[in-house]
Amino acid sequence: MIWVKLESKKFPVRARKLQSFMQQMANRIVVGSYRHEKGKDNFGHRSQDYHKRLKKCLRDYETTGNLEKLLDVANYAALEFYNSNHPLQHFNEKDSQGKTQLNQEFV
């Protein structure tokens, strides 16, 4: 199991809420990987259209207000990030002044 631990003295309530959200995301990824991938040690597949699923979950949230759908949106965003099929995919990090940082590739 994956454990998410965040500590913050400045924003303890926000940190606890974020920790809870991230833990629920991690729990869903682990359970989903066993359910759909039969326990394989991977994080999604490029053959899946996570972007389409992300948009559907966001529409469902907007329609129903079900906060559970936001966990699905966050997880599909993470899966899309690491398994993107977008033809123009890239990572262009910018600092707080909007200056471009060195591009990084994620594995």
N, C-alpha and C positions, 0 to 999 in steps of 0.2 A: 504494500500500500504506500502511497505517496503522502507525506505529511507536509503541509504548508505552515510555516511559522514566520510571522512578521512581528516585529516589536517596534513600537513608536511611543515615546514619551510625550511628543508634541501633539499628536492626534491619536490618542489611544482608541477612541470609539471608532473613528474611521478605519484605523488599522485592523481592529477586530472584525469590522464588517467586511473589509477587503479580504482578510484572511479567511473568513467563512465562505465568501464567494469563490475564492480561488480553490479552497478545499473541495467545495461542491463540484467545481469544474474538474479538478483532478480525479475525484471519485467517479464521475461520469465517464471520463476518458478511460480509466482503468476497467470499469465494468463493461463499457462498450467494446473495448479491445478484446476482452474475453468472450463476450457475446457474439461479436461479428467477425472477429479475426481468430477465434479459437485459441487464444492465448499467445499468439505470435508477438514477438518483441519488436513492434513497429509503431509508428505514429501516423496512421492514415496511408492512403495510396493516391498516387497522381491520377489514377483512372477515375476517381470519384469527383463529382462536381460539387465541392463544398460551398462554393460561392452561391450557387443556385439554392442550396439548402439553407444557407445563412439568410438569404433574402426572404425565403418562405417563412422561416422562424420569426424574423423581424416583422413581417406582415401579420403573422398569427399573434404576436405580442401586441401590436398596434390595435388589432381587432378585439382581442380578449382581455388584455391587461394582465395576462398570466405571467408573473415574474420568472417562472420556470423556463419560459421561452428565451429569456435573456441569457440564461446559462447555456442553452443550445447555441444561441448566436455567438457567444464568446468562444465556445469550443469549436464551432465551425470556422470562426475567424482564425483561430490558432491552427487548425488543420489546413486551411487554405494557405496560411502563411508558410507552412513547411512543405506543402504539396501543391503549390499553385500551378494551374494549367494556363494562366493568363499569358497571352502571346507577348505582352509588353512588361512582364513582371520584372521588377527591380527593387532595390532597397536604397533609398537616397535619404540618409539621415541628415537632419539639420539641427543646429544648436538653437538656443533661445533667441539669438539675434537673426535667425533665418539663414545663417551661413551654412553652406553644404560641408558636411564632414566626409571623411573618406568612406566610400561605399564598402559594405561588408557583405559577405556571403554567409548564409546560415546553413548549417548541415542538419 
